């Protein structure tokens, strides 16, 4: 009998929170704590960015960058300006809505992630500073179970 493909149970984790509070426009957050995908070897992630009430300007968006420790220990140490020029480290670009003074809950689904250790950063390109509280980036990692 052939194996049945099913998703493994999701695992929702907050990877950025207070570091996003009052983050200026055109600024990047500090890197998240290390996310260790050595053991689970998850293939995919759903990303949820929750921004407390803000009034985005123009064609606004946020960018999630991934910093991979290729050797398992050392993470890239580019400046924010240099990181913006390195498109190979973009994990997701999420456009924000244009409605004034509302919270934004935006998501990217089924994004491929690498094995190993990595960190993420959020680049605020909303045209305004983020709210002083209530901002998060959450990951839901998963893969497929062929032995269901």
TIMI-870208 format. One record per residue (C-alpha): residue in one letter; z negated, y negated, x. Coordinates in steps of 0.1 Angstrom, whole numbers, plus 5000, padded with zeros to 4 digits. Each point is the difference from the previous one (the first is absolute). Example, Ala and Ser with C-alpha at 12.3 -4.5 7.8 and 13.67 -1.06 7.14 Angstrom:
// residues 2
+-----+------+------+------+
! res !   pz !   py !   px !
+-----+------+------+------+
!   A ! 4922 ! 5045 ! 5123 !
!   S ! 5007 ! 4966 ! 5014 !
+-----+------+------+------+
//
This chain:
// residues 148
+-----+------+------+------+
! res !   pz !   py !   px !
+-----+------+------+------+
!   X ! 5000 ! 5000 ! 5000 !
!   X ! 5009 ! 4965 ! 5013 !
!   X ! 4973 ! 4976 ! 5008 !
!   X ! 4992 ! 4973 ! 4975 !
!   X ! 5000 ! 4964 ! 5013 !
!   X ! 4971 ! 4979 ! 4988 !
!   X ! 4984 ! 4968 ! 5012 !
!   X ! 4966 ! 5004 ! 5017 !
!   X ! 4971 ! 4981 ! 4984 !
!   X ! 5002 ! 4963 ! 5008 !
!   X ! 4974 ! 4982 ! 5022 !
!   X ! 4995 ! 4963 ! 4993 !
!   X ! 4985 ! 4980 ! 5028 !
!   X ! 4994 ! 4962 ! 5005 !
!   X ! 5015 ! 4992 ! 5034 !
!   X ! 4998 ! 4961 ! 4999 !
!   X ! 4976 ! 4979 ! 4980 !
!   X ! 4978 ! 4971 ! 5013 !
!   X ! 5024 ! 4993 ! 5028 !
!   X ! 5025 ! 4988 ! 4974 !
!   X ! 4976 ! 4974 ! 4985 !
!   X ! 5013 ! 4964 ! 5005 !
!   X ! 5028 ! 5013 ! 5022 !
!   X ! 5023 ! 4970 ! 5005 !
!   X ! 5037 ! 5000 ! 4991 !
!   X ! 5022 ! 5012 ! 5028 !
!   X ! 4970 ! 5018 ! 5016 !
!   X ! 4992 ! 5036 ! 5007 !
!   X ! 4968 ! 5018 ! 4994 !
!   X ! 4982 ! 5018 ! 5028 !
!   X ! 5009 ! 5036 ! 5004 !
!   X ! 4984 ! 5025 ! 4977 !
!   X ! 4976 ! 5027 ! 5012 !
!   X ! 5019 ! 5029 ! 5015 !
!   X ! 5015 ! 5023 ! 4974 !
!   X ! 5000 ! 5035 ! 5014 !
!   X ! 5029 ! 5022 ! 4988 !
!   X ! 4995 ! 5026 ! 5027 !
!   X ! 4984 ! 5026 ! 4978 !
!   X ! 5013 ! 4995 ! 4965 !
!   X ! 5035 ! 4993 ! 5012 !
!   X ! 5009 ! 4983 ! 4968 !
!   X ! 5036 ! 4991 ! 4996 !
!   X ! 4999 ! 4972 ! 4975 !
!   X ! 4979 ! 4971 ! 4988 !
!   X ! 5000 ! 4978 ! 4969 !
!   X ! 4989 ! 4965 ! 5009 !
!   X ! 4982 ! 4977 ! 4976 !
!   X ! 4994 ! 4964 ! 5009 !
!   X ! 4976 ! 4982 ! 4976 !
!   X ! 4998 ! 4962 ! 5005 !
!   X ! 4975 ! 4980 ! 4981 !
!   X ! 5013 ! 4971 ! 4980 !
!   X ! 5025 ! 4979 ! 5019 !
!   X ! 5030 ! 4978 ! 4993 !
!   X ! 5029 ! 5013 ! 5022 !
!   X ! 5027 ! 4976 ! 5011 !
!   X ! 5037 ! 5007 ! 4999 !
!   X ! 5012 ! 5035 ! 5010 !
!   X ! 4966 ! 5012 ! 5011 !
!   X ! 4991 ! 5034 ! 5014 !
!   X ! 4976 ! 5019 ! 5023 !
!   X ! 5010 ! 5023 ! 5028 !
!   X ! 4980 ! 5031 ! 5011 !
!   X ! 5004 ! 5008 ! 5037 !
!   X ! 4991 ! 5033 ! 5016 !
!   X ! 4986 ! 5002 ! 5035 !
!   X ! 5004 ! 5036 ! 5013 !
!   X ! 4981 ! 5013 ! 5029 !
!   X ! 5028 ! 5021 ! 5013 !
!   X ! 4978 ! 5014 ! 5028 !
!   X ! 4971 ! 5006 ! 4976 !
!   X ! 4979 ! 4972 ! 5016 !
!   X ! 5017 ! 4967 ! 5006 !
!   X ! 5014 ! 4978 ! 4972 !
!   X ! 5027 ! 4974 ! 5004 !
!   X ! 4986 ! 4966 ! 5009 !
!   X ! 5028 ! 4976 ! 4991 !
!   X ! 4993 ! 4965 ! 4988 !
!   X ! 5005 ! 4994 ! 4963 !
!   X ! 5032 ! 4981 ! 5009 !
!   X ! 5013 ! 5029 ! 5021 !
!   X ! 4991 ! 5026 ! 4973 !
!   X ! 5020 ! 4981 ! 4974 !
!   X ! 5031 ! 5005 ! 5022 !
!   X ! 4994 ! 5037 ! 5003 !
!   X ! 5014 ! 5014 ! 4968 !
!   X ! 4994 ! 5036 ! 5011 !
!   X ! 4963 ! 4994 ! 4992 !
!   X ! 5005 ! 4988 ! 4964 !
!   X ! 4984 ! 5025 ! 4977 !
!   X ! 5008 ! 4982 ! 4967 !
!   X ! 5010 ! 4966 ! 4987 !
!   X ! 4985 ! 4992 ! 4966 !
!   X ! 5012 ! 4970 ! 4980 !
!   X ! 4974 ! 4982 ! 4980 !
!   X ! 5004 ! 4986 ! 4965 !
!   X ! 5006 ! 4963 ! 4993 !
!   X ! 4974 ! 4995 ! 4972 !
!   X ! 4975 ! 4973 ! 5010 !
!   X ! 4962 ! 5007 ! 5003 !
!   X ! 5002 ! 5037 ! 4993 !
!   X ! 4989 ! 5031 ! 5019 !
!   X ! 5028 ! 5020 ! 5016 !
!   X ! 4999 ! 5038 ! 5000 !
!   X ! 5032 ! 5012 ! 5018 !
!   X ! 5009 ! 5034 ! 5013 !
!   X ! 5024 ! 5020 ! 5022 !
!   X ! 5003 ! 5036 ! 4993 !
!   X ! 5010 ! 5031 ! 5020 !
!   X ! 5000 ! 4982 ! 5034 !
!   X ! 5003 ! 5024 ! 5030 !
!   X ! 4972 ! 4998 ! 5025 !
!   X ! 4998 ! 5016 ! 5035 !
!   X ! 4976 ! 5026 ! 5013 !
!   X ! 4973 ! 4988 ! 5023 !
!   X ! 4979 ! 4969 ! 5001 !
!   X ! 5011 ! 4966 ! 4987 !
!   X ! 4987 ! 4967 ! 4988 !
!   X ! 5016 ! 4975 ! 4975 !
!   X ! 5002 ! 4962 ! 4997 !
!   X ! 5009 ! 4979 ! 4970 !
!   X ! 5023 ! 4969 ! 5006 !
!   X ! 4994 ! 4974 ! 4973 !
!   X ! 5033 ! 4983 ! 4990 !
!   X ! 4990 ! 4989 ! 4966 !
!   X ! 5002 ! 4962 ! 5007 !
!   X ! 4962 ! 4996 ! 4995 !
!   X ! 4968 ! 5012 ! 5014 !
!   X ! 4985 ! 5031 ! 4984 !
!   X ! 4970 ! 4998 ! 4978 !
!   X ! 4965 ! 4999 ! 5017 !
!   X ! 4991 ! 5034 ! 4985 !
!   X ! 5014 ! 5030 ! 4982 !
!   X ! 5030 ! 5009 ! 5021 !
!   X ! 5007 ! 5036 ! 5010 !
!   X ! 5026 ! 5024 ! 5014 !
!   X ! 4996 ! 5036 ! 4989 !
!   X ! 5018 ! 5031 ! 5012 !
!   X ! 5005 ! 5032 ! 4979 !
!   X ! 5012 ! 5026 ! 5026 !
!   X ! 5015 ! 5033 ! 4989 !
!   X ! 5025 ! 5027 ! 5009 !
!   X ! 5014 ! 5031 ! 4984 !
!   X ! 4983 ! 5034 ! 4996 !
!   X ! 5025 ! 5028 ! 5001 !
!   X ! 4973 ! 5027 ! 4994 !
!   X ! 4990 ! 4987 ! 4965 !
+-----+------+------+------+
//
